[in-house]
Amino acid sequence: MFARIREILRKEIIQILRDPRMRGVIFVAPVFQLILFGYAVSTDVKHIQTAIYDLDNSVESRELISRFLSNDYFSATARVQTDAEAVDLIDHGRVTTVIRMNAGFGEDIRAGRTAVLQIILDGTDSNTAGVVLSYTAKIIQEYSSNILMERLDRLAGVPQPIPQVDLQTREWFNENLESRNYYIPATIANLVTLVTLMLTGMAIVREKEIGTMEQIMVTPITPWEFIIGKTLPFAAIAFLDLFLVMVIGVFWFDVPIRGNPFWLLLSTAFYLLTTLGIGLIISTLSSTQQQAMMSTFFFFFPAMLLSGFMFPIANMPGSIQILTYLNPLSYYLVIIRGIFLKGIGPGVLWPQMLALAIMGPLTLFVASRRFKKTLK
């Protein structure tokens, strides 16, 4: 048995490494994609293109504008004097935000009246608009509180301490609130998933296309031996890719890995059993490599969207959440993010690890049974 498995392993390794394009897909593409996605996949909103529409031009209006522009969140890219100019900038996407203050803004503040400020947002991207709205609300609230305190001091004659609630926040696990630290571990998981699905998805169907399947069918090799011989090289490649992209994530993007890497490797082994098994099932169901490629993406994209990679699972409809329980990527994302950012282990992650430990062997079993049917 071991001799037959060894020969399958040898054949697979030679077949993979002798193709320069395949070597590029395995070793170069994941690193390039992680660097690209690491910079592109981010929900941090900074340097918001802002148009200043100040019809008052008073000390008060200029002070408020300076508060908006004194940080990295807002950047004044235009100054307008008419409504038509503001609408044109919004329509053409040249600005995301318009800060408008009508004439009399400063006079209202000096007279103790309520001053009106208008913030116009481009709501095409609802997520960005919501973040920008929270930024503007915080800046305006601080400005309004300072005006109120100065007014109370003048009325009292002497400065008096005003009772306030002192809010002190503390962020755990991602102290700088960088979305990159949250998305890069998930990107690593997606890259490993895609590589293993593509390699195994074309493993058996490639044998059919080049005409070697008939030779395998007449050999004494069993389905389990064939499956093991097919999956072990791809599992080794997946671990190598995992190591490469982890090094890039930790040392290039400064993403912390606070947990024990052993638990990450063990969980990855369980997870790879599922992805390799699913890829082999796809390969047995496909007649050509093109069909296998399309079937791989047909599985990968829904799995990614239903994994919690971009959208929280808790925000999905109940019927959709049920489908996430069948998605191995959703369990693996919880594990890899927990180990990277929180430093937790099996004491917390045992439900996800157990789910992968069950799904992996079960998927490989189905793949072996499916391959047995193709021999008949």
C-alpha positions as CSV (number, residue, x, y, z in Angstrom):
1,M,0.0,0.0,0.0
2,F,2.7,2.5,1.0
3,A,4.6,1.8,-2.2
4,R,1.6,2.6,-4.3
5,I,0.9,5.8,-2.4
6,R,4.6,6.7,-2.7
7,E,4.4,6.4,-6.5
8,I,1.3,8.5,-6.7
9,L,2.9,11.1,-4.6
10,R,6.0,11.1,-6.7
11,K,4.0,11.4,-9.9
12,E,1.9,14.3,-8.6
13,I,4.9,16.3,-7.3
14,I,6.8,15.9,-10.6
15,Q,3.7,16.8,-12.6
16,I,3.1,20.0,-10.5
17,L,6.7,21.3,-10.3
18,R,7.6,20.7,-14.0
19,D,5.1,23.2,-15.2
20,P,6.4,26.8,-14.8
21,R,2.9,28.3,-14.9
22,M,1.8,26.0,-12.2
23,R,4.7,27.0,-10.0
24,G,3.8,30.6,-10.5
25,V,0.2,29.9,-9.5
26,I,1.3,28.0,-6.4
27,F,4.1,30.2,-5.1
28,V,4.0,33.6,-6.7
29,A,0.2,34.3,-7.1
30,P,-0.7,34.0,-3.4
31,V,2.0,36.3,-2.2
32,F,1.2,38.9,-4.9
33,Q,-2.5,38.7,-4.1
34,L,-2.0,39.1,-0.4
35,I,0.1,42.2,-0.9
36,L,-2.5,43.6,-3.3
37,F,-5.5,42.7,-1.1
38,G,-3.7,43.9,2.0
39,Y,-3.7,47.4,0.7
40,A,-7.0,47.3,-1.2
41,V,-9.2,45.5,1.4
42,S,-9.8,48.2,4.0
43,T,-12.8,49.9,5.5
44,D,-10.8,52.7,7.0
45,V,-12.2,56.0,5.7
46,K,-9.5,58.8,5.5
47,H,-8.8,61.8,3.4
48,I,-12.5,62.3,2.5
49,Q,-12.8,64.6,-0.5
50,T,-14.6,67.6,1.0
51,A,-16.1,70.8,-0.6
52,I,-16.3,73.9,1.6
53,Y,-19.5,75.9,1.0
54,D,-19.0,78.8,3.4
55,L,-21.4,81.7,2.7
56,D,-20.7,83.3,6.1
57,N,-16.9,83.5,6.1
58,S,-16.9,84.5,9.8
59,V,-14.4,83.7,12.6
60,E,-16.8,81.0,13.8
61,S,-17.3,79.3,10.5
62,R,-13.6,79.3,9.7
63,E,-12.8,77.8,13.1
64,L,-15.3,75.0,12.5
65,I,-13.9,74.3,9.1
66,S,-10.4,74.2,10.6
67,R,-11.6,71.5,13.0
68,F,-12.7,69.4,10.1
69,L,-9.4,69.8,8.2
70,S,-7.0,69.5,11.2
71,N,-7.1,65.6,11.0
72,D,-6.5,62.9,8.4
73,Y,-10.2,62.3,7.9
74,F,-11.2,65.3,5.8
75,S,-9.3,67.0,2.9
76,A,-10.6,70.2,1.3
77,T,-10.5,69.6,-2.4
78,A,-12.8,72.4,-3.5
79,R,-14.5,75.6,-2.4
80,V,-17.8,76.5,-3.9
81,Q,-20.1,79.5,-3.9
82,T,-23.3,78.2,-5.4
83,D,-25.6,75.3,-5.1
84,A,-25.0,74.3,-8.7
85,E,-21.3,74.0,-8.1
86,A,-21.9,71.7,-5.1
87,V,-24.3,69.5,-7.0
88,D,-21.9,69.2,-10.0
89,L,-19.1,68.1,-7.7
90,I,-21.3,65.4,-6.0
91,D,-22.7,64.2,-9.3
92,H,-19.3,63.8,-10.9
93,G,-17.9,62.0,-7.8
94,R,-15.2,64.7,-7.2
95,V,-16.2,65.1,-3.6
96,T,-18.0,62.9,-1.0
97,T,-19.0,65.6,1.4
98,V,-20.1,69.2,1.3
99,I,-19.9,71.4,4.4
100,R,-22.4,74.3,4.0
101,M,-22.8,77.3,6.3
102,N,-25.2,80.0,5.3
103,A,-24.7,83.7,6.0
104,G,-25.4,84.6,9.6
105,F,-23.8,81.4,11.1
106,G,-21.3,83.3,13.2
107,E,-23.9,86.0,14.2
108,D,-26.3,83.3,15.5
109,I,-23.5,81.8,17.6
110,R,-22.5,85.2,19.1
111,A,-26.2,86.1,19.8
112,G,-26.8,82.8,21.6
113,R,-29.1,81.4,19.0
114,T,-29.0,78.0,17.4
115,A,-26.7,78.0,14.4
116,V,-27.6,75.8,11.5
117,L,-25.0,73.7,9.7
118,Q,-25.7,71.5,6.7
119,I,-23.7,68.4,5.8
120,I,-24.3,67.0,2.3
121,L,-23.1,63.4,1.8
122,D,-22.9,61.2,-1.3
123,G,-25.0,58.2,-0.2
124,T,-24.1,56.0,-3.1
125,D,-21.7,54.0,-0.8
126,S,-23.9,53.7,2.3
127,N,-21.1,52.3,4.5
128,T,-18.7,55.2,3.7
129,A,-21.5,57.7,4.1
130,G,-22.3,56.3,7.6
131,V,-18.7,56.5,8.7
132,V,-18.4,60.1,7.4
133,L,-21.6,61.1,9.2
134,S,-20.2,59.7,12.5
135,Y,-17.0,61.7,12.0
136,T,-18.9,64.9,11.3
137,A,-21.2,64.4,14.3
138,K,-18.3,64.0,16.7
139,I,-16.5,67.1,15.4
140,I,-19.7,69.2,15.6
141,Q,-20.5,67.9,19.0
142,E,-17.1,68.9,20.4
143,Y,-17.3,72.3,18.8
144,S,-20.8,72.9,20.2
145,S,-19.7,71.8,23.7
146,N,-16.8,74.3,23.6
147,I,-19.2,77.1,22.7
148,L,-21.5,76.1,25.5
149,M,-18.8,76.1,28.1
150,E,-17.4,79.5,27.0
151,R,-21.0,80.9,27.2
152,L,-21.5,79.5,30.7
153,D,-18.2,81.0,31.9
154,R,-19.1,84.4,30.6
155,L,-22.5,84.3,32.3
156,A,-21.1,83.2,35.6
157,G,-18.4,85.8,35.6
158,V,-15.7,83.5,36.8
159,P,-14.9,80.1,35.4
160,Q,-16.8,77.4,37.1
161,P,-16.2,73.6,36.7
162,I,-19.0,72.1,34.7
163,P,-20.0,68.5,35.7
164,Q,-19.3,66.2,32.8
165,V,-19.2,62.5,32.1
166,D,-15.6,61.4,31.5
167,L,-15.7,58.7,28.9
168,Q,-12.6,56.7,28.6
169,T,-12.5,54.0,25.9
170,R,-10.2,51.0,25.6
171,E,-9.9,48.9,22.5
172,W,-8.9,45.2,22.9
173,F,-7.1,43.0,20.4
174,N,-6.9,45.8,17.7
175,E,-5.8,48.8,19.6
176,N,-5.4,51.1,16.6
177,L,-8.8,50.0,15.1
178,E,-7.1,49.2,11.8
179,S,-9.4,47.2,9.5
180,R,-6.3,45.7,7.8
181,N,-5.6,43.6,11.0
182,Y,-9.1,42.2,10.7
183,Y,-9.2,41.5,7.0
184,I,-5.7,40.2,6.3
185,P,-6.0,36.9,8.4
186,A,-9.3,36.3,6.5
187,T,-7.6,37.0,3.2
188,I,-4.9,34.4,4.1
189,A,-7.7,31.9,4.7
190,N,-9.4,32.8,1.4
191,L,-6.1,32.4,-0.6
192,V,-5.4,29.0,1.0
193,T,-8.9,28.0,0.2
194,L,-8.7,29.1,-3.5
195,V,-5.3,27.4,-4.1
196,T,-6.4,24.1,-2.7
197,L,-9.7,24.1,-4.4
198,M,-8.2,24.9,-7.8
199,L,-5.4,22.3,-7.5
200,T,-7.5,19.4,-6.4
201,G,-10.5,20.5,-8.5
202,M,-8.4,19.8,-11.6
203,A,-6.5,16.8,-10.2
204,I,-8.7,13.9,-11.4
205,V,-10.2,15.6,-14.4
206,R,-6.7,16.3,-15.7
207,E,-6.0,12.6,-15.6
208,K,-9.1,12.1,-17.8
209,E,-8.1,14.7,-20.3
210,I,-4.5,13.5,-20.8
211,G,-5.6,9.9,-21.0
212,T,-3.9,8.4,-17.9
213,M,-7.1,7.6,-16.0
214,E,-7.5,4.3,-17.9
215,Q,-4.0,3.3,-16.8
216,I,-4.9,4.1,-13.2
217,M,-8.1,2.1,-13.4
218,V,-6.3,-1.1,-14.3
219,T,-3.8,-0.8,-11.5
220,P,-4.4,-2.4,-8.1
221,I,-4.6,1.0,-6.3
222,T,-7.6,1.5,-4.1
223,P,-9.7,4.6,-4.1
224,W,-8.4,5.6,-0.6
225,E,-4.8,5.1,-1.8
226,F,-5.5,7.3,-4.8
227,I,-7.2,10.0,-2.7
228,I,-4.3,10.0,-0.2
229,G,-1.7,10.2,-3.0
230,K,-3.6,13.1,-4.6
231,T,-4.2,15.1,-1.5
232,L,-0.9,14.9,0.4
233,P,1.1,16.9,-2.2
234,F,-1.6,19.6,-2.3
235,A,-1.8,19.7,1.5
236,A,2.0,20.2,1.7
237,I,1.7,23.0,-0.9
238,A,-1.1,24.6,1.1
239,F,0.9,24.6,4.3
240,L,3.8,26.2,2.4
241,D,1.5,28.8,0.9
242,L,0.1,29.4,4.4
243,F,3.6,30.0,5.8
244,L,4.5,32.4,2.9
245,V,1.4,34.5,3.2
246,M,1.6,34.5,7.1
247,V,5.2,35.8,6.9
248,I,4.0,38.6,4.5
249,G,1.1,39.4,6.8
250,V,3.1,39.5,10.0
251,F,6.3,41.2,8.8
252,W,5.0,43.3,5.9
253,F,1.7,44.5,7.2
254,D,2.5,44.2,10.9
255,V,-0.5,42.1,11.7
256,P,0.0,40.6,15.2
257,I,-0.2,36.9,15.8
258,R,-0.9,36.6,19.5
259,G,-1.9,33.0,19.7
260,N,-0.1,29.7,19.6
261,P,0.8,28.8,16.0
262,F,0.4,25.1,16.8
263,W,-3.3,25.5,17.1
264,L,-3.4,27.4,13.9
265,L,-1.6,24.6,12.1
266,L,-3.8,21.9,13.6
267,S,-6.9,23.8,12.7
268,T,-5.5,24.4,9.2
269,A,-5.0,20.6,8.8
270,F,-8.6,20.0,9.7
271,Y,-9.7,22.7,7.3
272,L,-7.6,21.5,4.4
273,L,-9.3,18.1,4.7
274,T,-12.5,19.8,3.8
275,T,-11.2,22.0,0.9
276,L,-9.2,19.2,-0.6
277,G,-12.2,16.8,-0.3
278,I,-14.5,19.4,-1.9
279,G,-12.0,19.9,-4.7
280,L,-11.7,16.2,-5.4
281,I,-15.5,15.9,-5.5
282,I,-15.6,18.7,-8.0
283,S,-12.9,17.0,-10.0
284,T,-14.8,13.7,-10.1
285,L,-18.0,15.5,-11.2
286,S,-16.3,17.4,-14.0
287,S,-15.5,16.2,-17.5
288,T,-13.0,19.0,-18.4
289,Q,-10.7,21.3,-16.6
290,Q,-12.8,24.2,-17.7
291,Q,-15.8,22.7,-16.0
292,A,-13.8,22.1,-12.9
293,M,-12.6,25.7,-12.9
294,M,-16.1,27.1,-13.2
295,S,-17.4,24.7,-10.5
296,T,-14.6,25.8,-8.2
297,F,-15.5,29.4,-8.5
298,F,-19.2,28.5,-8.2
299,F,-18.4,27.1,-4.7
300,F,-15.7,29.6,-3.7
301,F,-17.6,32.9,-4.1
302,P,-20.7,31.9,-2.1
303,A,-18.5,30.3,0.5
304,M,-16.5,33.5,0.8
305,L,-19.6,35.8,1.0
306,L,-21.3,33.5,3.6
307,S,-18.2,33.2,5.8
308,G,-18.2,36.5,7.5
309,F,-15.2,37.8,5.5
310,M,-16.9,41.1,4.5
311,F,-20.3,41.0,6.2
312,P,-21.1,39.8,9.7
313,I,-23.1,36.6,9.7
314,A,-25.3,38.0,12.5
315,N,-26.6,40.6,10.1
316,M,-27.7,38.0,7.6
317,P,-31.3,36.8,7.4
318,G,-32.0,33.7,9.5
319,S,-32.5,31.4,6.5
320,I,-29.1,32.4,5.2
321,Q,-27.4,32.0,8.6
322,I,-28.5,28.4,8.5
323,L,-26.4,27.9,5.3
324,T,-23.3,29.3,7.0
325,Y,-23.3,26.2,9.4
326,L,-22.5,24.1,6.3
327,N,-19.6,26.5,5.2
328,P,-16.2,25.3,6.5
329,L,-14.7,28.7,5.7
330,S,-16.9,30.4,8.3
331,Y,-15.5,28.2,11.1
332,Y,-11.9,28.6,9.9
333,L,-12.2,32.4,9.8
334,V,-13.3,32.5,13.4
335,I,-10.3,30.3,14.3
336,I,-7.7,32.3,12.3
337,R,-8.9,35.7,13.5
338,G,-9.1,34.5,17.1
339,I,-5.6,33.1,17.1
340,F,-4.1,36.1,15.2
341,L,-5.8,38.9,17.1
342,K,-7.1,37.6,20.4
343,G,-4.5,34.9,21.2
344,I,-7.2,32.4,22.1
345,G,-7.0,28.7,21.7
346,P,-9.1,25.5,21.9
347,G,-10.6,26.6,25.2
348,V,-12.6,29.1,23.3
349,L,-12.4,27.8,19.7
350,W,-13.2,24.1,20.3
351,P,-16.7,24.3,18.7
352,Q,-15.2,25.5,15.4
353,M,-12.3,23.0,15.6
354,L,-14.7,20.2,16.3
355,A,-16.8,21.2,13.3
356,L,-13.8,21.1,11.0
357,A,-12.6,17.9,12.5
358,I,-15.9,16.3,11.6
359,M,-16.4,17.9,8.2
360,G,-12.9,17.1,6.9
361,P,-12.9,13.3,7.1
362,L,-16.5,13.2,6.0
363,T,-15.7,15.2,2.9
364,L,-12.8,13.0,2.0
365,F,-14.9,9.9,2.6
366,V,-17.5,11.3,0.1
367,A,-14.7,12.1,-2.4
368,S,-13.3,8.5,-2.2
369,R,-16.8,7.0,-2.6
370,R,-17.4,9.3,-5.6
371,F,-14.0,8.2,-7.2
372,K,-14.9,4.6,-6.6
373,K,-18.0,5.1,-8.8
374,T,-15.9,6.6,-11.6
375,L,-13.9,3.3,-11.7
376,K,-17.0,1.4,-12.7
